[in-house]
Amino acid sequence: MKIHFTKMHGAGNDYIYVYTPDNPIESPAQTSVEWSKFHFGIGSDGLILIGKSDKADFSMRIFNNDGSEAMMCGNGIRCVGKFVYDHHLTDKETVTIDTLSGIKILELHVKDGKVESATVDMGEPILENKKQLATQTGGMIAGEVEADGVKYTGTYVCMGNPHFVIFVPDVMQIPLTEIGPKLEHHPLFPERCNIEFAQICTDGSIRMRVWERGSGITMACGTGACATAVAAALNRKAGRSSDIRMDGGVLHIDWKDNNHIFMTGPATTVFEGEIEL
């Protein structure tokens, strides 16, 4: 059975996209593991399934490259918006997407009949969740966590998935491949956690690198960019509007007065193809 797929990325955060009404996949977790392998598969951070929904214009399911299912992906959802518009599944420039963390609204920025970028209402940040953070309140702002004898000061922010943002003088000096998995699996985080290291730059932007739960180092993370912007504002390191610079590109984050986070960034198609399932 051949499955048609589209490889896309948002600021370098790359996924394999499949429209499931035309290409059903019975075992998406295992499929994500196999297809995400570099050299042996397509190569990606994971698999995103686009489907129909009785609550929104479309639905999305996100599977990391280790087979675990994510609740939300900020870079992925922008690409979903591009996919459904560019493939003529909708002619609307405002679309709703049903995700495991709720319905998200996308404003698509179209040029010459194609989506170039999108702005997503990511909803409100959640600062306390005892299931995700093992503290008395389920929250932490500028709190300490220790790994390998080193103490890190971080802030917990949930954007549909959990993030722990640590501000450092220079993100490039952090051994992310070593410390990332140890913090992801730290007892402080019962459901594991996305880990961001962030640096305030002289131009006011924020340089961020990320270790994603279930994927490892990725070029960018949309929910992580949102969490970083929130953490910067909470710790008075930035205002409520920030440019987050990641390995794969820049996302603009606005924390509006209504407490909603709006994320704007690119969505890019890399190639399309068919693969046997």
C-alpha positions in Angstrom: 0.0 0.0 0.0 1.5 3.3 -1.1 1.0 6.4 1.1 1.3 9.9 -0.3 3.2 12.3 2.0 4.5 15.8 2.1 7.7 16.8 3.9 7.4 20.2 5.5 9.2 22.3 8.0 8.5 25.4 10.2 11.8 27.1 11.0 13.6 23.8 10.5 11.3 21.8 12.7 10.5 19.1 10.1 7.7 16.6 10.0 6.1 14.2 7.5 2.5 15.2 6.8 -0.2 12.8 5.7 -3.9 13.6 4.9 -5.5 10.5 6.4 -9.0 10.6 4.7 -7.1 9.7 1.5 -4.2 7.8 3.1 -5.2 5.9 6.3 -2.5 4.8 8.7 -3.4 2.2 11.2 -0.2 2.3 13.4 0.9 5.9 13.4 3.3 5.5 16.3 5.3 2.7 14.7 5.1 4.4 11.3 6.5 7.6 12.8 9.5 5.7 14.2 10.3 4.0 10.9 9.7 6.9 8.6 11.5 9.4 10.8 14.8 7.5 10.6 17.5 9.2 8.6 19.2 7.0 6.0 16.6 4.3 6.4 13.4 6.3 6.1 12.3 9.8 5.0 14.0 11.5 8.0 12.1 13.9 10.3 11.2 15.0 13.8 8.1 13.0 13.5 4.8 12.4 11.7 1.7 14.6 11.6 -1.7 13.3 10.5 -4.2 15.7 9.1 -7.8 14.6 9.3 -11.4 15.7 9.4 -13.1 17.0 12.5 -16.7 17.6 13.7 -15.5 20.4 15.9 -13.1 22.3 13.6 -12.1 22.7 10.0 -9.4 20.0 10.4 -7.7 17.8 13.0 -4.1 17.1 13.6 -2.3 14.3 15.5 1.4 14.6 16.2 3.8 11.6 16.7 7.4 12.2 17.7 10.2 10.3 16.1 10.3 7.9 19.2 6.6 7.0 18.6 5.2 9.1 21.5 2.2 11.2 20.8 2.4 15.0 21.4 -0.5 17.2 22.4 0.6 20.2 20.4 3.3 21.5 18.0 3.5 25.1 17.1 5.7 24.7 14.1 3.7 21.7 12.9 0.3 23.4 13.1 1.5 26.3 10.9 2.5 23.7 8.3 -0.9 22.0 8.6 -2.5 25.4 7.7 -0.2 25.6 4.6 -1.0 22.0 3.7 -4.8 22.3 3.7 -4.7 25.7 1.8 -2.0 24.8 -0.8 -3.6 21.4 -1.5 -7.0 23.2 -2.1 -8.7 21.4 0.9 -10.0 24.9 1.9 -10.1 28.4 0.5 -10.3 30.0 3.9 -7.5 32.1 5.2 -8.7 31.7 8.7 -8.9 28.0 9.7 -9.5 26.1 12.9 -7.5 23.0 13.9 -8.6 20.4 16.4 -5.6 19.3 18.5 -5.2 17.3 21.8 -4.7 20.6 23.5 -7.8 22.2 22.1 -9.0 24.0 19.0 -6.4 26.5 17.6 -7.2 29.3 15.2 -4.7 30.1 12.4 -4.5 33.2 10.3 -2.8 32.2 7.0 -0.6 34.8 5.2 -0.9 34.1 1.5 1.2 35.3 -1.4 0.7 34.3 -5.0 -1.8 31.6 -4.0 0.5 29.9 -1.5 0.8 30.2 2.3 4.2 31.7 3.3 3.6 32.0 7.0 0.9 31.9 9.7 -0.1 33.4 12.9 -1.5 31.0 15.5 -3.6 31.7 18.6 -1.8 29.3 20.9 -4.2 29.9 23.8 -3.2 30.8 27.4 0.0 29.7 29.1 -0.5 27.3 32.1 1.8 28.0 34.9 0.7 25.2 37.4 0.1 21.5 36.7 0.9 19.0 39.4 0.8 16.1 36.9 3.6 17.7 34.9 5.7 19.3 37.7 6.4 17.7 41.0 6.3 20.7 43.3 3.8 21.6 46.0 1.9 24.0 43.7 2.7 22.4 40.4 4.4 25.6 39.3 7.9 27.0 39.4 9.3 30.5 38.5 13.1 30.8 38.7 13.3 27.6 40.7 16.3 25.3 41.0 16.8 21.8 39.6 20.0 19.8 39.9 21.4 17.4 37.3 24.9 15.9 37.3 25.8 18.1 40.3 24.9 21.3 38.5 22.1 23.5 39.6 19.9 25.1 36.9 17.4 27.9 37.5 14.3 27.5 35.4 10.7 28.4 34.9 7.8 26.0 34.1 5.4 27.0 31.4 2.8 24.7 29.7 1.6 25.5 26.2 -0.4 22.3 25.8 2.8 20.4 26.5 5.3 21.1 29.4 8.4 23.3 29.1 11.2 24.2 31.4 13.0 27.3 30.4 16.5 28.0 31.7 18.2 31.3 31.1 22.0 31.2 30.6 24.7 33.7 29.4 25.5 31.7 26.3 23.3 28.9 24.9 26.1 27.6 22.7 28.2 26.6 25.8 25.5 24.2 27.0 26.1 20.5 26.3 22.6 20.0 25.1 23.0 16.3 24.0 24.2 15.4 27.5 22.1 17.5 29.8 18.9 17.6 27.7 17.8 13.9 28.2 18.7 14.0 31.9 16.5 17.0 32.5 13.8 15.6 30.3 13.6 12.5 32.5 14.3 14.3 35.8 12.0 13.2 38.7 10.8 16.8 38.8 8.9 16.1 35.6 6.6 13.0 36.0 5.5 13.1 32.3 8.9 14.1 31.0 9.5 17.7 29.8 10.7 19.8 26.9 13.9 21.7 28.0 14.8 25.1 26.6 18.1 27.0 27.2 17.7 30.7 26.4 20.0 33.7 26.2 18.9 37.4 26.2 20.7 39.1 23.2 21.9 42.7 23.0 19.3 43.5 20.4 16.5 42.4 22.7 15.8 39.1 20.9 16.1 35.8 22.7 18.4 33.0 21.4 17.0 29.6 22.3 18.0 26.0 21.9 15.7 23.1 22.7 15.7 19.5 23.7 12.3 18.2 22.8 10.5 15.5 24.8 10.4 12.4 22.5 12.5 14.0 19.7 15.8 15.2 21.1 17.5 18.3 19.7 15.3 20.0 17.1 16.0 23.0 14.9 13.0 24.8 16.4 10.0 24.4 18.7 6.9 26.6 18.4 5.4 25.8 21.8 8.9 26.1 23.2 9.3 29.6 21.7 6.0 30.6 23.3 7.1 29.2 26.7 10.4 31.0 26.4 8.8 34.3 25.7 6.4 33.8 28.6 9.3 32.8 31.0 11.3 35.9 29.8 8.4 38.2 30.7 7.7 36.5 34.0 11.3 36.9 35.0 11.4 40.5 33.8 14.0 39.7 31.1 11.8 40.9 28.3 8.5 42.5 27.5 5.4 40.7 26.3 6.5 40.7 22.7 9.7 38.8 21.7 11.6 37.5 18.7 12.8 34.0 19.5 15.9 33.0 17.5 16.4 29.2 17.2 18.8 27.1 15.1 16.3 26.9 12.3 14.8 30.4 12.2 13.0 33.1 14.1 9.5 33.1 15.5 7.7 36.2 16.7 5.7 35.8 19.9 3.1 38.2 21.4 1.6 37.7 24.8 -1.6 39.7 24.5 -3.5 41.5 27.2 -6.3 38.8 27.0 -3.6 36.3 28.2 -3.4 34.5 24.8 -0.1 33.8 23.1 0.1 34.6 19.4 2.9 33.0 17.4 3.9 34.1 13.9 6.4 32.2 11.7 7.1 30.5 8.4 5.7 27.3 6.9 7.7 25.6 4.1 7.1 22.6 1.8 10.2 20.6 1.1 9.0 17.9 -1.2 6.2 15.4 -1.8 6.4 11.7 -2.4 5.1 8.2 -2.0 6.2 5.5 0.4 5.1 1.9 1.0 3.4 1.2 4.2 
